[in-house]
């Protein structure tokens, strides 16, 4: 997989219990995604329900599994200014 981090904020890096590495990526345009390196191979996972302006703020591997919890922030619906809502996703 060809990976480019140009114009992408990398906001969190975590190892998982089975020897992999997770990296949260927030591109300048487009939906946020998570990169995973395991057994020398990169995979990219998108957050299917991510809304406009949503950004990943942290990732946490689920203990004893290969799953990942992803915390994001998005503009709060119906609010103006800097109000945000926090959302948690689980990637399997």
N, C-alpha and C positions, 0 to 999 in steps of 0.2 A: 504494500500500500504506500503510495507516495503521500507524504505528509508535509504540509506547509503551515507554519505558525505565523505567517505574515499577517499583520493586523488582527491578531488574536491574543486576547488576554488569557494567560494560564494562571488560574486562581487557586488551585489546590493540587497537591501531589501526595498520594498515599500508597503504601504497600498493602497487599492483602495477605491473609494467612496461608495462601498456597503459592507464594513466591511471585505474584504478579505486581504490576504497578498501575495505578489509576491516575489520570491527569484530567482535570476539569478545564474545558476550553470555552471561552466566550468570544466568538468572532465579532469583528466590528459590525458586520451585517450578517443577518441570518440567525438561525436558532442555535442555542448553546448545545454542546455535545461533550461526551466523555471518551477519552482514549484509554485503551487497556493494552498493556504489554504482558504477554504470558507465553512462555515457551519460545521466545524469540520472534513472536508474531504480534503485530499491532492490529487491534480492531477498534472501530469507531461506533459508538452508540449515541443516538439522538434521543432527546426527551420528547416523546410523541405529542404530549399535551402542552408543551412549552408555548407560552403566549408571547406576543410582541413585547420587546424590551426586557424579557426575562433573562436573568444572569445567574450562573452557578456561583454560590458563595462558599460551599464546602462539600466534600465527599467523605463518606465513612464506610469502609468495608464492613459487612455484616459478619460478626464473629462466627467462625467455624464453617463458613460458606464461601462461594465465589460471587455472592450478590453484593450490590452496592447501594447505599442510600445516598441520594443527591439532594442537597438543600439549595433552593433557588430563592430569589426575590424578584418580584414583578411589580409594576405599577399597580397600586391598589385601585380596584374598580370604583368609579364614581368619585374619586378623590383627586384633588389637584396638588401641585407642588411635588414634594419629595416623599409622599406617603407610599409605603410599599407593603406588599403582602408576602409572607413566607410560604413556600410550598415544598413538600418533601416527596420525592419519587423513589421507587425501588426498581433497580435494574437487575435482572436475573442473568 
